[in-house]
Amino acid sequence: MSAKTPQNPTPKSKIDTESTHKINPEIRSKTNSKIHLENQQKIQPKNHWKGTKMPPKVVLVSSLLLSAIIITANYTVQFKIGSTPLTFGALTYPFSFLLLDVLSEKYGKQEVVKVLFLGLLIAFYPSYFASTPQIALASIIAFCVSQPLDVVIFYTLKTYAPRHWWLRNGGSTLSAQFIDTIVFFCVAFWAVQSVGESLQMALADYCIKAMVSLANTPIFYLLAIRAKRIWRNIT
């Protein structure tokens, strides 16, 4: 009597794979959709334009600080450093860009713009009496052009190069300050001195602002990148 030849059992892994494909087509479809969505999110840059809402007390304190910087810069820009074309305003005004960049790293664009224009509103009348009307007007025009530009460039670089914090800080500040300096000196000293003298002062002023801004980079890193506990305590 001949023994029956045992049949080879189907491997367990093959059974599991076939049962998964047959039993869970809906789960497999959802998994694929989830993976596709995650891949799309990795490819598309994160939108930083709408960020955290700024608490009222942070808006108030930041606006007062920004207005103090503007008033100080508008007053000290009238005084030259020795016999050079440099002004003391170049030493103080870059801190306004530093303040806005620190806020931009934490909060959304609309919140930062709110601080920007509230600070300008507070500084308007003190600046008018702290300097000549022409300098006050030049400051307002330059501020309204350069500071929003700084915010836009900062958020654009943050969106497309989020890891390069030094690029958005330095790139936005240096670009906006260049426009600010040219606009300010052309308007502030129009019909007061020659265009050549104004441009010479503007170039010297911008060089000082650029150096101060670059020196502020470590401060930006400490306040905006590293010191997360500070923000939590404030908010």
GROMACS elastic network, one bead per residue, 0.5 to 0.9 nm:
[ bonds ]
;  ai    aj funct       b0    kb
    2     5     6  0.89824   500
    3     6     6  0.89536   500
    4     7     6  0.89884   500
    6     9     6  0.88388   500
    8    11     6  0.88124   500
    9    12     6  0.85464   500
   10    13     6  0.85813   500
   10    14     6  0.70004   500
   10    15     6  0.69854   500
   11    14     6  0.53783   500
   11    15     6  0.65236   500
   11    16     6  0.88877   500
   12    15     6  0.50845   500
   12    16     6  0.62004   500
   12    17     6  0.86115   500
   13    16     6  0.50978   500
   13    17     6  0.61383   500
   13    18     6  0.86055   500
   14    17     6  0.51171   500
   14    18     6  0.61086   500
   14    19     6  0.84764   500
   15    18     6  0.52004   500
   15    19     6  0.59948   500
   15    20     6  0.84319   500
   16    19     6  0.51701   500
   16    20     6  0.60073   500
   16    21     6  0.86553   500
   17    20     6  0.51339   500
   17    21     6  0.63242   500
   17    22     6  0.86556   500
   18    21     6  0.52350   500
   18    22     6  0.61553   500
   18    23     6  0.84469   500
   19    22     6  0.50213   500
   19    23     6  0.56218   500
   19    24     6  0.78985   500
   20    23     6  0.52991   500
   20    24     6  0.54827   500
   20    25     6  0.76681   500
   20    28     6  0.86533   500
   21    24     6  0.58940   500
   21    25     6  0.59693   500
   21    28     6  0.79477   500
   22    25     6  0.64773   500
   23    26     6  0.85137   500
   24    27     6  0.52715   500
   24    28     6  0.62162   500
   24    29     6  0.86614   500
   25    28     6  0.50571   500
   25    29     6  0.61574   500
   25    30     6  0.87268   500
   26    29     6  0.50777   500
   26    30     6  0.63017   500
   26    31     6  0.86539   500
   27    30     6  0.51199   500
   27    31     6  0.61471   500
   27    32     6  0.86513   500
   28    31     6  0.50810   500
   28    32     6  0.62235   500
   28    33     6  0.86362   500
   29    32     6  0.51867   500
   29    33     6  0.62308   500
   29    34     6  0.86570   500
   30    33     6  0.50504   500
   30    34     6  0.61558   500
   30    35     6  0.86700   500
   31    34     6  0.50767   500
   31    35     6  0.62352   500
   31    36     6  0.86097   500
   32    35     6  0.51188   500
   32    36     6  0.61381   500
   32    37     6  0.86089   500
   33    36     6  0.50521   500
   33    37     6  0.61497   500
   33    38     6  0.86507   500
   34    37     6  0.50890   500
   34    38     6  0.62262   500
   34    39     6  0.86474   500
   35    38     6  0.51409   500
   35    39     6  0.62223   500
   35    40     6  0.86740   500
   36    39     6  0.51387   500
   36    40     6  0.62490   500
   36    41     6  0.87107   500
   37    40     6  0.50797   500
   37    41     6  0.62296   500
   37    42     6  0.87086   500
   38    41     6  0.50722   500
   38    42     6  0.63013   500
   38    43     6  0.87716   500
   39    42     6  0.51170   500
   39    43     6  0.63509   500
   39    44     6  0.87502   500
   40    43     6  0.51179   500
   40    44     6  0.60939   500
   41    44     6  0.52658   500
   41    45     6  0.74679   500
   41    46     6  0.78628   500
   42    45     6  0.72895   500
   42    46     6  0.85742   500
   44    47     6  0.89005   500
   44   160     6  0.89728   500
   45    48     6  0.89809   500
   45   159     6  0.58552   500
   45   160     6  0.57735   500
   45   161     6  0.83375   500
   45   162     6  0.84695   500
   46   158     6  0.86754   500
   46   159     6  0.57296   500
   46   160     6  0.77018   500
   46   162     6  0.82686   500
   47    50     6  0.69340   500
   47    51     6  0.85069   500
   47   155     6  0.87422   500
   47   158     6  0.86057   500
   47   159     6  0.57528   500
   47   160     6  0.88045   500
   48    51     6  0.58682   500
   48   107     6  0.86948   500
   48   108     6  0.67295   500
   48   109     6  0.79539   500
   48   155     6  0.64677   500
   48   156     6  0.82812   500
   48   158     6  0.69095   500
   48   159     6  0.58090   500
   49   107     6  0.87021   500
   49   108     6  0.54180   500
   49   109     6  0.52153   500
   49   110     6  0.77596   500
   49   152     6  0.89756   500
   49   155     6  0.62883   500
   49   156     6  0.82589   500
   49   159     6  0.80049   500
   50    53     6  0.85757   500
   50   107     6  0.78941   500
   50   109     6  0.63173   500
   50   110     6  0.73723   500
   50   111     6  0.88814   500
   51    54     6  0.89638   500
   51   104     6  0.88467   500
   51   106     6  0.74517   500
   51   107     6  0.50368   500
   51   109     6  0.71341   500
   51   110     6  0.85546   500
   51   111     6  0.83946   500
   52   106     6  0.69276   500
   52   108     6  0.56484   500
   52   111     6  0.83213   500
   53   107     6  0.62163   500
   53   108     6  0.67285   500
   53   110     6  0.87515   500
   53   111     6  0.65490   500
   54    57     6  0.83556   500
   54    58     6  0.64680   500
   54    59     6  0.65340   500
   54   103     6  0.89950   500
   54   106     6  0.87451   500
   54   107     6  0.62749   500
   54   108     6  0.80158   500
   54   111     6  0.60011   500
   54   112     6  0.82443   500
   54   235     6  0.82389   500
   55    58     6  0.53808   500
   55    59     6  0.64256   500
   55    60     6  0.88875   500
   55   234     6  0.89863   500
   55   235     6  0.65841   500
   56    59     6  0.50020   500
   56    60     6  0.62026   500
   56    61     6  0.86617   500
   57    60     6  0.51061   500
   57    61     6  0.61036   500
   57    62     6  0.83676   500
   57   234     6  0.87049   500
   57   235     6  0.84636   500
   58    61     6  0.52454   500
   58    62     6  0.58297   500
   58    63     6  0.82717   500
   58   234     6  0.75472   500
   58   235     6  0.76230   500
   59    62     6  0.53086   500
   59    63     6  0.59549   500
   59    64     6  0.85858   500
   59   111     6  0.80134   500
   59   112     6  0.84016   500
   59   114     6  0.77045   500
   59   115     6  0.57722   500
   59   118     6  0.86135   500
   60    63     6  0.51864   500
   60    64     6  0.62058   500
   60    65     6  0.86041   500
   60   115     6  0.77190   500
   60   118     6  0.84819   500
   60   119     6  0.87246   500
   61    64     6  0.52270   500
   61    65     6  0.61586   500
   61    66     6  0.85721   500
   62    65     6  0.50722   500
   62    66     6  0.60161   500
   62    67     6  0.85237   500
   62    99     6  0.78358   500
   62   100     6  0.87217   500
   62   103     6  0.85830   500
   62   115     6  0.65899   500
   62   116     6  0.88368   500
   62   119     6  0.77807   500
   63    66     6  0.50673   500
   63    67     6  0.60708   500
   63    68     6  0.85565   500
   63   114     6  0.86335   500
   63   115     6  0.51566   500
   63   116     6  0.69170   500
   63   117     6  0.82562   500
   63   118     6  0.58853   500
   63   120     6  0.80402   500
   63   122     6  0.78013   500
   64    67     6  0.51238   500
   64    68     6  0.61646   500
   64    69     6  0.87252   500
   64   115     6  0.89554   500
   64   118     6  0.84531   500
   64   119     6  0.61030   500
   64   122     6  0.73421   500
   64   123     6  0.84462   500
   65    68     6  0.51087   500
   65    69     6  0.63718   500
   65    70     6  0.87717   500
   65    96     6  0.85431   500
   65    99     6  0.85165   500
   65   119     6  0.77297   500
   66    69     6  0.51782   500
   66    70     6  0.63073   500
   66    71     6  0.87369   500
   66    95     6  0.84762   500
   66    96     6  0.58846   500
   66    99     6  0.73119   500
   66   100     6  0.84146   500
   66   115     6  0.81192   500
   66   116     6  0.76364   500
   66   118     6  0.89704   500
   66   119     6  0.54821   500
   66   120     6  0.78144   500
   66   123     6  0.83375   500
   67    70     6  0.50404   500
   67    71     6  0.61072   500
   67    72     6  0.85218   500
   67    96     6  0.86836   500
   67   116     6  0.89482   500
   67   118     6  0.83344   500
   67   120     6  0.60897   500
   67   121     6  0.80338   500
   67   122     6  0.60137   500
   67   124     6  0.83466   500
   68    71     6  0.52200   500
   68    72     6  0.61090   500
   68    73     6  0.85264   500
   68   119     6  0.83837   500
   68   122     6  0.88387   500
   68   123     6  0.70500   500
   69    72     6  0.52134   500
   69    73     6  0.60819   500
   69    74     6  0.85883   500
   69    92     6  0.66206   500
   69    93     6  0.63299   500
   69    94     6  0.88683   500
   69    95     6  0.70797   500
   69    96     6  0.62170   500
   69   123     6  0.88429   500
   70    73     6  0.51340   500
   70    74     6  0.60832   500
   70    75     6  0.86090   500
   70    92     6  0.82509   500
   70    93     6  0.65512   500
   70    96     6  0.72633   500
   70   119     6  0.84029   500
   70   120     6  0.77993   500
   70   123     6  0.65804   500
   70   124     6  0.89752   500
   70   127     6  0.76430   500
   70   139     6  0.84405   500
   71    74     6  0.51671   500
   71    75     6  0.62319   500
   71    76     6  0.86489   500
   71   123     6  0.59476   500
   71   124     6  0.81724   500
   71   126     6  0.65765   500
   71   127     6  0.51095   500
   71   128     6  0.88804   500
   71   130     6  0.73175   500
   71   131     6  0.89225   500
   72    75     6  0.52537   500
   72    76     6  0.60893   500
   72    77     6  0.84476   500
   72    89     6  0.74054   500
   72    92     6  0.70931   500
   72    93     6  0.79688   500
   72   127     6  0.82435   500
   72   130     6  0.85526   500
   73    76     6  0.52306   500
   73    77     6  0.58605   500
   73    78     6  0.89660   500
   73    88     6  0.75107   500
   73    90     6  0.73033   500
   73    91     6  0.79585   500
   73    92     6  0.55702   500
   73    93     6  0.53194   500
   74    77     6  0.54444   500
   74    78     6  0.73914   500
   74    89     6  0.65930   500
   74    93     6  0.84363   500
   74   127     6  0.62729   500
   74   128     6  0.88359   500
   74   130     6  0.72821   500
   74   131     6  0.64801   500
   74   135     6  0.72249   500
   74   136     6  0.70124   500
   74   139     6  0.69816   500
   75    78     6  0.60989   500
   75    79     6  0.80972   500
   75    88     6  0.88550   500
   75    89     6  0.73612   500
   75   127     6  0.72065   500
   75   130     6  0.55182   500
   75   131     6  0.54796   500
   75   132     6  0.89340   500
   75   135     6  0.89908   500
   76    79     6  0.55930   500
   76    80     6  0.83440   500
   76    87     6  0.70216   500
   76    88     6  0.51424   500
   76    90     6  0.84517   500
   76    91     6  0.89938   500
   76    92     6  0.83840   500
   76   131     6  0.87360   500
   77    80     6  0.73020   500
   77    86     6  0.87310   500
   77    87     6  0.51944   500
   77    88     6  0.55064   500
   77    90     6  0.71247   500
   77   131     6  0.88204   500
   77   135     6  0.87534   500
   78    87     6  0.69116   500
   78    88     6  0.78317   500
   78    89     6  0.76740   500
   78   131     6  0.75097   500
   78   132     6  0.88804   500
   78   135     6  0.84568   500
   79    82     6  0.87677   500
   79    86     6  0.84100   500
   79    87     6  0.55612   500
   79    88     6  0.62131   500
   79    89     6  0.79320   500
   80    83     6  0.70071   500
   80    84     6  0.65766   500
   80    85     6  0.62053   500
   80    86     6  0.54107   500
   80    88     6  0.63427   500
   80    89     6  0.88088   500
   81    84     6  0.57854   500
   81    85     6  0.71729   500
   81    86     6  0.54580   500
   81    87     6  0.54563   500
   81    88     6  0.63375   500
   82    85     6  0.83050   500
   82    86     6  0.81464   500
   82    87     6  0.89078   500
   83    86     6  0.83665   500
   84    87     6  0.81371   500
   84   201     6  0.87661   500
   84   204     6  0.87590   500
   85   197     6  0.85867   500
   85   200     6  0.72094   500
   85   201     6  0.50585   500
   85   202     6  0.84971   500
   85   204     6  0.65610   500
   85   205     6  0.76826   500
   86    89     6  0.85450   500
   86    90     6  0.75081   500
   86   201     6  0.63139   500
   86   202     6  0.84144   500
   86   204     6  0.58065   500
   86   205     6  0.54771   500
   86   208     6  0.79030   500
   87    90     6  0.58684   500
   87    91     6  0.78877   500
   87   201     6  0.81566   500
   87   204     6  0.86805   500
   87   205     6  0.66458   500
   88    91     6  0.55128   500
   88    92     6  0.72005   500
   88   205     6  0.89171   500
   89    92     6  0.54246   500
   89    93     6  0.60165   500
   89    94     6  0.89305   500
   89   205     6  0.83250   500
   90    93     6  0.57568   500
   90    94     6  0.70122   500
   90   205     6  0.56980   500
   90   206     6  0.73455   500
   90   207     6  0.87933   500
   90   208     6  0.60767   500
   90   209     6  0.53402   500
   90   212     6  0.83316   500
   91    94     6  0.68233   500
   91    95     6  0.82976   500
   91   205     6  0.89066   500
   91   208     6  0.70255   500
   91   209     6  0.65569   500
   91   212     6  0.68342   500
   92    95     6  0.59274   500
   92    96     6  0.79131   500
   92   209     6  0.85032   500
   92   212     6  0.87497   500
   93    96     6  0.56568   500
   93    97     6  0.76153   500
   93   209     6  0.76719   500
   94    97     6  0.54227   500
   94    98     6  0.65498   500
   94    99     6  0.89057   500
   94   173     6  0.81228   500
   94   177     6  0.78531   500
   94   209     6  0.59261   500
   94   210     6  0.80888   500
   94   212     6  0.66949   500
   94   213     6  0.59025   500
   94   216     6  0.85873   500
   95    99     6  0.61244   500
   95   100     6  0.86585   500
   95   212     6  0.84476   500
   95   213     6  0.76610   500
   95   216     6  0.80029   500
   96    99     6  0.51706   500
   96   100     6  0.63858   500
   96   101     6  0.86710   500
   96   147     6  0.87352   500
   97   100     6  0.51831   500
   97   101     6  0.60674   500
   97   102     6  0.85858   500
   97   147     6  0.73859   500
   97   150     6  0.75113   500
   97   151     6  0.89445   500
   97   169     6  0.89356   500
   97   172     6  0.87749   500
   97   173     6  0.61793   500
   97   176     6  0.87403   500
   97   177     6  0.83360   500
   97   213     6  0.82288   500
   98   101     6  0.51421   500
   98   102     6  0.61923   500
   98   103     6  0.86739   500
   98   169     6  0.79979   500
   98   173     6  0.78531   500
   98   213     6  0.75436   500
   98   216     6  0.71140   500
   98   217     6  0.83725   500
   98   219     6  0.84573   500
   98   220     6  0.68155   500
   99   102     6  0.52596   500
   99   103     6  0.63421   500
   99   104     6  0.86125   500
   99   220     6  0.85391   500
  100   103     6  0.50810   500
  100   104     6  0.59709   500
  100   105     6  0.86455   500
  100   112     6  0.68352   500
  100   113     6  0.88996   500
  100   115     6  0.83770   500
  100   116     6  0.76903   500
  100   147     6  0.84261   500
  100   150     6  0.84296   500
  100   151     6  0.74250   500
  101   105     6  0.62217   500
  101   106     6  0.88952   500
  101   112     6  0.89366   500
  101   150     6  0.82347   500
  101   151     6  0.73979   500
  101   154     6  0.72779   500
  101   168     6  0.85076   500
  101   169     6  0.64242   500
  101   172     6  0.85884   500
  101   173     6  0.82582   500
  101   220     6  0.76703   500
  101   224     6  0.82874   500
  102   105     6  0.53105   500
  102   106     6  0.68889   500
  102   107     6  0.88676   500
  102   169     6  0.86674   500
  102   220     6  0.62395   500
  102   221     6  0.87373   500
  102   223     6  0.68075   500
  102   224     6  0.52407   500
  102   225     6  0.87229   500
  103   106     6  0.53829   500
  103   107     6  0.58681   500
  103   108     6  0.84021   500
  103   111     6  0.86858   500
  103   112     6  0.64637   500
  103   224     6  0.77685   500
  104   107     6  0.52778   500
  104   108     6  0.63816   500
  104   109     6  0.66490   500
  104   111     6  0.84768   500
  104   112     6  0.62288   500
  104   151     6  0.72634   500
  104   154     6  0.75484   500
  104   155     6  0.74200   500
  104   224     6  0.88482   500
  105   108     6  0.81072   500
  105   154     6  0.86971   500
  105   155     6  0.84828   500
  105   158     6  0.84029   500
  105   165     6  0.88484   500
  105   224     6  0.61299   500
  105   225     6  0.79151   500
  106   224     6  0.71068   500
  106   231     6  0.82248   500
  107   110     6  0.84282   500
  107   111     6  0.64570   500
  107   112     6  0.68837   500
  108   111     6  0.54707   500
  108   112     6  0.65038   500
  108   113     6  0.88511   500
  108   155     6  0.87241   500
  109   112     6  0.51907   500
  109   113     6  0.61555   500
  109   114     6  0.85940   500
  109   151     6  0.71672   500
  109   152     6  0.79878   500
  109   155     6  0.73664   500
  110   113     6  0.51587   500
  110   114     6  0.62424   500
  110   115     6  0.89247   500
  111   114     6  0.50877   500
  111   115     6  0.66407   500
  111   116     6  0.87873   500
  112   115     6  0.51575   500
  112   116     6  0.61757   500
  112   117     6  0.88990   500
  112   151     6  0.78285   500
  113   117     6  0.62922   500
  113   118     6  0.84332   500
  113   147     6  0.89174   500
  113   148     6  0.72276   500
  113   151     6  0.78062   500
  114   117     6  0.56268   500
  114   118     6  0.60966   500
  114   119     6  0.84630   500
  115   118     6  0.51509   500
  115   119     6  0.58698   500
  115   120     6  0.84795   500
  116   119     6  0.53576   500
  116   120     6  0.63608   500
  116   121     6  0.88031   500
  116   147     6  0.75387   500
  116   148     6  0.79915   500
  117   121     6  0.60896   500
  117   122     6  0.86196   500
  117   144     6  0.84380   500
  118   121     6  0.50390   500
  118   122     6  0.62577   500
  118   123     6  0.86247   500
  119   122     6  0.51936   500
  119   123     6  0.61663   500
  119   124     6  0.86016   500
  120   123     6  0.50802   500
  120   124     6  0.59712   500
  120   140     6  0.77455   500
  120   143     6  0.80727   500
  120   144     6  0.86608   500
  121   124     6  0.53144   500
  121   125     6  0.80284   500
  122   125     6  0.72149   500
  122   126     6  0.78626   500
  123   126     6  0.55697   500
  123   127     6  0.58155   500
  123   128     6  0.84749   500
  124   127     6  0.53404   500
  124   128     6  0.62627   500
  124   136     6  0.77780   500
  124   140     6  0.77538   500
  125   129     6  0.64854   500
  125   130     6  0.85365   500
  125   136     6  0.89066   500
  126   129     6  0.53178   500
  126   130     6  0.58956   500
  126   131     6  0.86027   500
  127   131     6  0.60653   500
  127   132     6  0.85198   500
  127   133     6  0.86928   500
  127   135     6  0.86787   500
  127   136     6  0.58892   500
  127   139     6  0.86152   500
  128   131     6  0.57203   500
  128   132     6  0.65703   500
  128   133     6  0.57985   500
  128   134     6  0.87745   500
  128   135     6  0.80785   500
  128   136     6  0.52164   500
  128   137     6  0.80267   500
  129   132     6  0.70992   500
  129   133     6  0.78405   500
  129   136     6  0.84334   500
  130   136     6  0.84368   500
  131   134     6  0.82084   500
  131   135     6  0.62936   500
  131   136     6  0.63304   500
  132   135     6  0.52802   500
  132   136     6  0.62065   500
  132   137     6  0.86467   500
  132   188     6  0.89617   500
  133   136     6  0.50022   500
  133   137     6  0.60670   500
  133   138     6  0.85174   500
  133   188     6  0.89433   500
  134   137     6  0.50928   500
  134   138     6  0.60967   500
  134   139     6  0.85237   500
  134   187     6  0.73924   500
  134   188     6  0.54738   500
  134   189     6  0.77552   500
  134   190     6  0.85802   500
  135   139     6  0.60344   500
  135   140     6  0.86322   500
  135   184     6  0.79240   500
  135   185     6  0.86811   500
  135   187     6  0.76069   500
  135   189     6  0.76734   500
  136   139     6  0.50758   500
  136   140     6  0.63104   500
  136   141     6  0.87625   500
  136   188     6  0.78910   500
  137   140     6  0.51776   500
  137   141     6  0.62673   500
  137   142     6  0.85811   500
  137   184     6  0.88191   500
  137   187     6  0.78671   500
  137   188     6  0.74604   500
  138   141     6  0.52292   500
  138   142     6  0.60294   500
  138   143     6  0.83329   500
  138   183     6  0.73299   500
  138   184     6  0.50271   500
  138   185     6  0.74930   500
  138   186     6  0.81122   500
  138   187     6  0.51589   500
  138   188     6  0.50424   500
  138   189     6  0.87487   500
  139   142     6  0.51970   500
  139   143     6  0.58436   500
  139   144     6  0.84766   500
  139   180     6  0.86306   500
  139   183     6  0.86630   500
  139   184     6  0.59670   500
  139   187     6  0.85984   500
  139   188     6  0.77346   500
  140   143     6  0.50589   500
  140   144     6  0.60642   500
  140   145     6  0.86112   500
  140   184     6  0.86415   500
  141   144     6  0.52590   500
  141   145     6  0.63320   500
  141   146     6  0.86499   500
  141   180     6  0.86714   500
  141   183     6  0.75285   500
  141   184     6  0.73753   500
  141   187     6  0.85120   500
  142   145     6  0.52298   500
  142   146     6  0.59029   500
  142   147     6  0.81030   500
  142   179     6  0.76860   500
  142   181     6  0.74640   500
  142   182     6  0.83422   500
  142   183     6  0.54959   500
  142   184     6  0.53248   500
  142   187     6  0.87802   500
  143   146     6  0.53503   500
  143   147     6  0.55607   500
  143   148     6  0.80957   500
  143   180     6  0.67361   500
  143   184     6  0.84985   500
  144   147     6  0.61232   500
  144   148     6  0.66466   500
  144   149     6  0.86796   500
  144   180     6  0.89962   500
  145   148     6  0.62933   500
  145   149     6  0.65026   500
  145   176     6  0.83757   500
  145   179     6  0.77865   500
  145   180     6  0.70396   500
  145   183     6  0.85206   500
  146   149     6  0.50120   500
  146   150     6  0.61158   500
  146   151     6  0.88053   500
  146   175     6  0.85874   500
  146   177     6  0.65964   500
  146   178     6  0.83879   500
  146   179     6  0.61225   500
  146   180     6  0.51291   500
  146   181     6  0.88964   500
  146   183     6  0.89331   500
  147   151     6  0.64345   500
  147   152     6  0.87634   500
  147   173     6  0.89322   500
  147   176     6  0.67528   500
  147   177     6  0.83452   500
  147   180     6  0.81008   500
  148   151     6  0.50883   500
  148   152     6  0.62121   500
  148   153     6  0.86508   500
  148   176     6  0.85586   500
  149   152     6  0.51276   500
  149   153     6  0.61231   500
  149   154     6  0.84298   500
  149   172     6  0.78227   500
  149   175     6  0.84422   500
  149   176     6  0.59951   500
  150   153     6  0.53219   500
  150   154     6  0.60299   500
  150   155     6  0.87069   500
  150   171     6  0.87772   500
  150   172     6  0.50074   500
  150   173     6  0.59840   500
  150   174     6  0.86618   500
  150   175     6  0.73975   500
  150   176     6  0.51503   500
  150   177     6  0.81247   500
  151   154     6  0.50925   500
  151   155     6  0.62464   500
  151   156     6  0.85478   500
  151   172     6  0.73650   500
  151   173     6  0.89395   500
  151   176     6  0.89471   500
  152   155     6  0.53919   500
  152   156     6  0.61018   500
  152   157     6  0.86462   500
  152   172     6  0.81087   500
  153   156     6  0.50928   500
  153   157     6  0.61372   500
  153   158     6  0.84406   500
  153   168     6  0.73256   500
  153   171     6  0.77327   500
  153   172     6  0.51906   500
  153   173     6  0.86392   500
  153   175     6  0.84987   500
  153   176     6  0.84416   500
  154   157     6  0.53614   500
  154   158     6  0.60789   500
  154   159     6  0.86527   500
  154   167     6  0.87000   500
  154   169     6  0.66920   500
  154   170     6  0.89686   500
  154   171     6  0.76578   500
  154   172     6  0.52485   500
  154   173     6  0.82009   500
  155   159     6  0.60451   500
  155   160     6  0.87279   500
  155   168     6  0.76478   500
  155   172     6  0.89484   500
  156   159     6  0.51610   500
  156   160     6  0.64158   500
  156   161     6  0.82866   500
  156   168     6  0.81811   500
  157   160     6  0.53283   500
  157   161     6  0.53970   500
  157   162     6  0.69859   500
  157   164     6  0.83093   500
  157   165     6  0.86596   500
  157   167     6  0.73963   500
  157   168     6  0.52909   500
  157   169     6  0.89634   500
  157   171     6  0.84398   500
  157   172     6  0.82532   500
  158   161     6  0.53418   500
  158   163     6  0.78071   500
  158   164     6  0.77432   500
  158   165     6  0.73873   500
  158   167     6  0.86760   500
  158   168     6  0.61937   500
  159   162     6  0.57379   500
  161   164     6  0.56976   500
  161   165     6  0.80309   500
  161   167     6  0.81997   500
  161   168     6  0.80889   500
  162   165     6  0.66978   500
  162   168     6  0.84907   500
  163   166     6  0.87498   500
  164   167     6  0.53651   500
  164   168     6  0.68704   500
  164   169     6  0.89068   500
  165   168     6  0.54806   500
  165   169     6  0.62250   500
  165   170     6  0.85669   500
  165   221     6  0.80054   500
  165   225     6  0.80927   500
  166   169     6  0.51374   500
  166   170     6  0.58595   500
  166   171     6  0.79288   500
  166   217     6  0.71267   500
  166   220     6  0.86858   500
  166   221     6  0.80007   500
  167   170     6  0.53347   500
  167   171     6  0.53369   500
  167   172     6  0.78488   500
  168   171     6  0.52512   500
  168   172     6  0.56596   500
  168   173     6  0.80966   500
  169   172     6  0.57799   500
  169   173     6  0.62188   500
  169   174     6  0.86158   500
  169   217     6  0.72709   500
  169   220     6  0.77014   500
  170   173     6  0.52794   500
  170   174     6  0.59323   500
  170   175     6  0.83574   500
  170   213     6  0.73043   500
  170   214     6  0.68113   500
  170   217     6  0.72975   500
  171   174     6  0.54996   500
  171   175     6  0.60845   500
  171   176     6  0.84797   500
  172   175     6  0.53894   500
  172   176     6  0.60317   500
  172   177     6  0.83891   500
  173   176     6  0.53100   500
  173   177     6  0.58639   500
  173   178     6  0.84764   500
  173   210     6  0.83366   500
  173   213     6  0.72020   500
  174   177     6  0.52299   500
  174   178     6  0.62025   500
  174   179     6  0.89225   500
  174   206     6  0.88552   500
  174   209     6  0.83086   500
  174   210     6  0.62314   500
  174   213     6  0.74936   500
  174   214     6  0.87398   500
  175   178     6  0.53901   500
  175   179     6  0.67643   500
  175   180     6  0.88173   500
  176   179     6  0.53216   500
  176   180     6  0.61151   500
  176   181     6  0.86549   500
  177   181     6  0.59381   500
  177   182     6  0.85532   500
  177   206     6  0.72422   500
  177   209     6  0.75351   500
  177   210     6  0.79328   500
  178   181     6  0.52817   500
  178   182     6  0.63777   500
  178   183     6  0.86936   500
  178   202     6  0.88553   500
  178   203     6  0.88562   500
  178   206     6  0.64509   500
  178   209     6  0.89538   500
  178   210     6  0.87062   500
  179   182     6  0.53793   500
  179   183     6  0.61591   500
  179   184     6  0.84642   500
  180   183     6  0.53463   500
  180   184     6  0.59503   500
  180   185     6  0.86121   500
  181   184     6  0.51991   500
  181   185     6  0.61592   500
  181   186     6  0.84375   500
  181   202     6  0.58031   500
  181   203     6  0.80391   500
  181   205     6  0.73318   500
  181   206     6  0.63396   500
  182   185     6  0.56108   500
  182   186     6  0.61110   500
  182   187     6  0.86304   500
  182   198     6  0.87334   500
  182   199     6  0.73608   500
  182   202     6  0.60448   500
  182   203     6  0.81999   500
  182   206     6  0.86404   500
  183   186     6  0.53804   500
  183   187     6  0.62332   500
  183   188     6  0.84053   500
  184   187     6  0.53932   500
  184   188     6  0.57242   500
  184   189     6  0.83378   500
  184   202     6  0.83025   500
  185   188     6  0.50529   500
  185   189     6  0.58408   500
  185   190     6  0.78291   500
  185   198     6  0.57913   500
  185   199     6  0.72122   500
  185   201     6  0.75399   500
  185   202     6  0.59964   500
  186   189     6  0.59422   500
  186   190     6  0.58206   500
  186   195     6  0.72563   500
  186   198     6  0.63436   500
  186   199     6  0.74926   500
  186   202     6  0.84001   500
  187   190     6  0.52181   500
  187   191     6  0.89568   500
  188   191     6  0.89520   500
  188   192     6  0.82580   500
  188   198     6  0.88376   500
  189   193     6  0.60079   500
  189   194     6  0.81473   500
  189   195     6  0.82927   500
  189   198     6  0.66112   500
  190   193     6  0.66336   500
  190   194     6  0.77109   500
  190   195     6  0.75496   500
  190   198     6  0.82121   500
  191   194     6  0.71343   500
  191   195     6  0.85634   500
  193   196     6  0.82801   500
  193   197     6  0.64807   500
  193   198     6  0.68563   500
  194   197     6  0.52803   500
  194   198     6  0.63686   500
  194   199     6  0.87388   500
  195   199     6  0.61061   500
  195   200     6  0.84900   500
  196   199     6  0.51740   500
  196   200     6  0.61058   500
  196   201     6  0.86265   500
  197   201     6  0.61772   500
  197   202     6  0.84853   500
  198   201     6  0.51342   500
  198   202     6  0.60350   500
  198   203     6  0.86289   500
  199   203     6  0.60485   500
  199   204     6  0.85431   500
  200   203     6  0.52454   500
  200   204     6  0.62918   500
  200   205     6  0.84381   500
  201   204     6  0.52081   500
  201   205     6  0.58508   500
  201   206     6  0.84374   500
  202   206     6  0.59690   500
  202   207     6  0.85923   500
  203   206     6  0.51384   500
  203   207     6  0.62889   500
  203   208     6  0.88453   500
  204   207     6  0.52277   500
  204   208     6  0.65544   500
  204   209     6  0.87882   500
  205   208     6  0.53381   500
  205   209     6  0.62763   500
  205   210     6  0.86741   500
  206   210     6  0.59516   500
  206   211     6  0.85367   500
  207   210     6  0.51164   500
  207   211     6  0.62953   500
  207   212     6  0.86722   500
  208   211     6  0.51955   500
  208   212     6  0.61777   500
  208   213     6  0.85156   500
  209   212     6  0.51006   500
  209   213     6  0.59642   500
  209   214     6  0.85582   500
  210   213     6  0.50307   500
  210   214     6  0.61572   500
  210   215     6  0.85170   500
  211   214     6  0.51784   500
  211   215     6  0.61264   500
  211   216     6  0.86087   500
  212   216     6  0.61987   500
  212   217     6  0.89816   500
  213   217     6  0.67028   500
  214   217     6  0.53149   500
  214   218     6  0.83296   500
  215   218     6  0.69014   500
  215   219     6  0.79953   500
  216   219     6  0.51393   500
  216   220     6  0.63113   500
  216   221     6  0.87669   500
  217   220     6  0.50631   500
  217   221     6  0.62751   500
  217   222     6  0.87683   500
  218   222     6  0.62315   500
  218   223     6  0.86459   500
  219   222     6  0.51706   500
  219   223     6  0.61083   500
  219   224     6  0.82473   500
  220   223     6  0.52623   500
  220   224     6  0.55444   500
  220   225     6  0.72895   500
  221   224     6  0.54967   500
  221   226     6  0.63205   500
  221   227     6  0.83183   500
  222   225     6  0.58741   500
  222   226     6  0.50261   500
  222   227     6  0.57201   500
  223   226     6  0.63198   500
  223   227     6  0.52141   500
  223   228     6  0.77961   500
  223   230     6  0.78043   500
  223   231     6  0.86750   500
  224   227     6  0.62928   500
  224   228     6  0.73034   500
  224   231     6  0.86372   500
  225   228     6  0.70078   500
  226   229     6  0.84338   500
  227   230     6  0.55429   500
  227   231     6  0.72331   500
  228   231     6  0.53928   500
  228   232     6  0.64808   500
  228   233     6  0.88586   500
  229   232     6  0.50208   500
  229   233     6  0.61712   500
  229   234     6  0.86053   500
  230   233     6  0.52201   500
  230   234     6  0.62406   500
  230   235     6  0.86640   500
  231   234     6  0.50934   500
  231   235     6  0.60287   500
  232   235     6  0.52629   500
